[in-house]
Amino acid sequence: MPKGILKPAKMQSVLWDVLREDAFTNDFIKKDSTKKPEAESVKLQQRIFAIHKVTKAEFYGSYKFYLSHTELLQPLLDSMIAKAEKNKYSETKGTQTTLPDSVIEKMK
């Protein structure tokens, strides 16, 4: 892995939270006429990066790297899909799931 690129486990964790932030913004923030979705999205991403102790540049540089190396990206995405399916299944069964810290932080 080149220097400055997030390792797969770290990238997966940050990407998971960034994708959840995007969904949260689309599903809730954009429907709230008192908020500016772009500004809220930036604030939430800043929280995510702070929690994971990465910079915006590190994340997006790593994201570009993974996009150009699909042999590394595919297993990462497959694992995320499996995690999402597991969470979906757990939620339908009424059991509590463990959410990433940054997702819990967004809910506060």
Secondary structure, DSSP 8 states (H G I E B T S, - for coil): --TTS--HHHHHHHHHHHHHHHHHHHHTGGG-TTS-HHHHHHHHHHHHHHHHT--HHHHHHHHHHHHH-HHHHHHHHHHHHHHHHHHHHHHHTT------HHHHHHH-
